Amino acid sequence: MTSGRAWFTPGIPGIYVVLLCDVLRELGHDPAPLLRRLGTGREQLLDPEFRLPMERANLAAEIGLALVGDAGLGFRYARAMRITLHGPVGLLALSSPTIDDGLEAARRYLGLRAPFLVVEREPLERQRQALSFRTDFGPGPVRSFVIEAMVIGFVYMLEQLMEASPDGAEVHFQGPPPAHAEALRRALPVPVRYDQPRDALILSDALLTARPRLADPQAEALAREQCELEFRRWRANQEGPLPERVRAALRDGDSAPPDLADMAERLAVSPRTLKRHLQQAGLTYRQLQDEARYRRARKLLGDGTLRISEVAYALGYNDVANFSRAFKRWSGRTPKAYRGGEGQSG
């Protein structure tokens, strides 16, 4: 797990671990040892107010994966999930006027249920959109499980919203096909493609304009109000000043730092509020971006297999010269000189 986000990763609702236990039982495994390792019981996990800390959620996933092996835990977990498990977030998605509105509601309030996940939208060619998924979990089986479960969970959420197969959707994964790829493809109602540029759910514009079968303006308004109340309570319980939360979010990222508007949305504040808090601390968002870029640049330059141009692109620079000037401003040395000083070849 990436560290540094204790004040705004409150853990996951216990009901998700209950679901994991049920899936393991269906696959022929006794979940009792898992609960003993977690130091909790089913009754506590079913408490609506209970949240399991992220390090124990990580342990639960590791134990589940060790039990299931190559059978594929992620898509089986997603298949068992019902939209109503997501509380008011699920109700809001169910009652939204369009599939687009439902998915956007789920994306906006995702932090209430899955604080370890970021979902970003990106327009594509041929009248399609991508919902791209990123997670705080580092490379490895747990990350693969989380990404598979969440991407496919959104597919099944679409199916539940429409009460029909979500025609016009595709699932894309970055890595090669796992051992359970064929079982996954047979179980899923949409095409699955591997070795793709992003972990994403691809959606046609026509699908996004479809109307959920349970669309209901009154239910939607009530669910949105509940989500907003929970959202504000979640934010009120967050500890630590906003500038440090920005630093932590930037530290967690493994790609180019987001712009101020995207960071404000991620932290559930307005861009104006974010700027004001940074100004009160004597900071600008550009300074914090540069901090993050410099830290990541040093790490990437330490990898002797990467060319300097590749480091520049990874940090969001389209021009190597611009990156070199920025790095010299930060460190007093060019990237090549810095790498040489680290004892690595240029």
N, C-alpha and C positions, 0 to 999 in steps of 0.2 A: 504494500500500500504506500502511496505517496503521503508523506507526513506534512504537517504544517497547516491543517485545516480543521483543527479540533473544534473551533467555535462555530463553524457552520456546516459540519457534517454530524448531525445529531444521531446518526444511526438509521437503521431501517425498521419499519414496523414489524412487530413480532409475527404477524400473520403470514409474512413471506417465508419465514422459517417453518411455520406449521405446514405450509404448502410443500416445502422441500421434504419434510418428514413424510407427508402423505405420498409424494411421488416415489420416494425411496421404498416405502412399504409396498406400493403397487409393483415395484420392480423386484420385490422379494427380499428386501433388506430391512433389518430391524433398526428403526431410528433411535431406539433408547440409548445406545452408546453415544450417539451424536449429542443428544440432549444432556447427558452426563458431562461430556467434555465442555459443553457450553455453560454448564452450571445453571441451567434453567429448566423449566418444565412447560408442558403444553398449556396449562392454565395461565401461567404468567405471559406466555407468548400471545395468547388470545386477548389479553387486556388491550383495548384500543389505544391506551396511553403509553403502552410499553414500546420501547425501541431498543433494538439490540445494537450495541456499539460496533463500529465498522470492523475492528480487529476480530471480534467474535463472529461477525457475519462472514468475514474472510475465512475463518477457521471452519465454519459450517460448510461453505462451498468446497473447501479442500477435502473435508471428510466425505462429503457426498460424491465428489469426483473420484476419490480413491475407491469407494464402494462400487460405483457404476462402471468405471473403466471406459472402454471404447463404445459402450452402448449409446452414448450421447445423452448427457443429462440436460443440456441447455434447452433443446427443442422439446424434450418431454416435459420439462418444467413449464415452458411457455404454453404448451398445449393444455396443461392442467389449470392454467390461470384463467380466472373469470374477471371480467371488467368490474364487477361489483366489489371485488377484493380491494380495489383502489380507493374505496371510500368516496367522498364527495368529488374527487378528481374523476373517478369512473362515471359517476352520475352525470357530471357536467359533460363528459364526452358523449354519453348515451343520448342526452337530451338536446345536444347542439343542433342548429338548423342545417348544417352541412357537414360532410366528412372532414372537410378542411378545417372548419371551426372546432370540431371535436378533437382532431389531431393537434391543433394549435393550443387548445386548452390543456391537453395532456402534456404537451411540451412545456408550456409556461409553468405549470404547477408540478413538474416532475420532481423538483427538489424536495417537495413535501414527502415523497414516497421513495425516491431513489437519488439521494444527494450525491452519489458517486458518479452520476451519469450526466452527460451534456448531449443534447440533441440539437443539431443545427439544420436549417433549411437552405437549400441551394437550387435555383432554377437550372434546368437542363434543356438541351435541345429536344426537338420533336414533342413539344408541349408536355413536358414531364418535370417533376420536381424530385429532389433527393432529400430524405431525412437522414442525415449522417449522424452516427453514434460514436461518441468518445467516452472513455471511462478513466477514473483515477487509478484503476488497477494496472500494474505493470505487466509486461509481456509474460505469458505463461498460461497454464490451464485455467486458472480462475478468471483471467481476463477473457479468454475464449468462451468460457461458460457464460459469463455476464453478457457479453456482446451478443452471443447467439440467443440467449434467453430473451433479451430485451428487444432485439430486432424482430425475432419471430413472435414475441409477445405482442408487438404492434400489429403484425399480420392477423393474429387471432382476434385482436381488439377490433380491427376493421371488419372481420367476418361477423363478429357479434354486433357491431353497429349496424351493419347492413342486413344481417340475417341471411346472408348469401355469400358466395365466393367473391372476393374482391378482385374482379377482373380489372386489369390495367395496373397491377402491382407486381413488382419483382423484388427479390431479396439479393443483395450483393454482399459478399464477404471478401476481405483483403487476402486472407491466407489461402493455402491449397486445401482441397477437399479433405475433411477428417475421415477417420475410419467409418463413422456412422453417416456419411454423406448420403448414401443411397436410401437409408431408412428415413432420413430427414426429408429428402425430396419426395418420397412416397407419401409422407404424412402431411406435407404442406400443400395448400390449395393454390400456390403461385410458384412461378419458376424461381430456382435458386442458382446463382452463378458465383463461382469462386475465382480467386486471382484477379479481383477487381480493384480499382484505385481507392475504394472507400468501403467501410462497413455501413451499409445504408439500406433503407427501404425506398425503392423507386416507385413513384406514383404518377399516373397519368392525370392531366388536368381534368379530364372528364370524370374520373373517379372522385377527385377532390370536391367536385360540385354536387355529388350525389347526396341525397337526404337520408340520414339515419332513420330506421323504422320507428324508433321511439322518440323522435324529435318532439320537444314540448317546451314552449317558451317559458311557462311558469316554473317547470322543474329546472330548466336551465338557469333561470334567474336565482332560484333558491340555492342550487348547487354552487353557482359562481360566488354568491355571498358567503357560503360556508368555506369555500376555498380561500377567498380573500381574508376571512377572519383567521383561518388556520395559518395562512401565509404571514399575516401581521404578527400573530402570536409566535410563530417560528422565528421571525426576524427579531422580535422583542427579546427572545430568549438567547439570541446569539451574543456571545461575549467577544470583547476585543474591539478596538476602534476600526472604523471603516478603512483607513489607509493600510492597516496591517492585514485586513481581509483581502484587499486588492493585492498586496504583496504575496500573500499566500496563494491566491488564485493564479497569479502569474507564475509563481514558483512551481505550481502543480502542472502547468501546461507543458506539452512536449512539441508545440509547434509555434509559429509566429504569434506574438501577443495580440489579443483581440483589440479592436479600437475601443474608445471610451464608451460609446453607446452600447456595444455588445457586452462590455464588462459591467455596465450599470444594470443591464437586463439580467445578467447572470447573478448579480448580487441583490436583485429585486429592489433597486432604487432608481430614481430618475437620473439622467446624466447631469442635470443641474445640481442635484443633491450631492452626487459623487464629487463633482468639481469643487463644491463649497467645502466639503469635509477635507479634501486634499489641500485646498488653500489655507484652511485653518491650521493644518499641520505643517504649513510652509512647503508644500509639495505640489508638483504638477503630475498629471497622468503620464506625460511624456518622460519625466524623470523615472517613474516606476517601470515604464516600458523599457527604457534604456538599461535600468538595473537588471531586468529579466533577460534582455538580449545579451548583455555582457556576460552574465552568469552562464547562460546557455552556450554562448560563443566559446567561452573558455573550455566548457565540457566537450563541445564538438571538435574543437581544435586539438584537444587531447587524443582524439581518435585519429591515428595516423593513416587510416584507410580512406578518410574523406578528403577530397580536394577542397581548397579554400572556396571555390565557387559553389560547391555543394553546401558548405556551411552557410554561405551568404543566402542561398535560396531557402535553406531550412529556417532561417531567421526572418524571412519575408522580404529580403532585398532582391530586386530584379537586376541589380547592377553590382558587380563585385567591387568596383571602385567606390561606390557609396558605402558599402560595408566596410571596406578598408579604412576610409576616412572616419567612419563612426567608431570603429574599433581603436584607431589611434587616438581619438578624442577621449575614449574611456580609459585606455591603458597607457597611453604614451608611446605605444609601439604598434607597428603594422601587424596584421595577422601572421604574416610569414616570419617576422622577427620574433613574435611571441612563441610561435611553434618551434622555432629554432632554439629559443631560450629554454624550452621545455625538454630539449634533447631529442626532438623528433625531426624527421626530415621535412623539408619544405615542399 
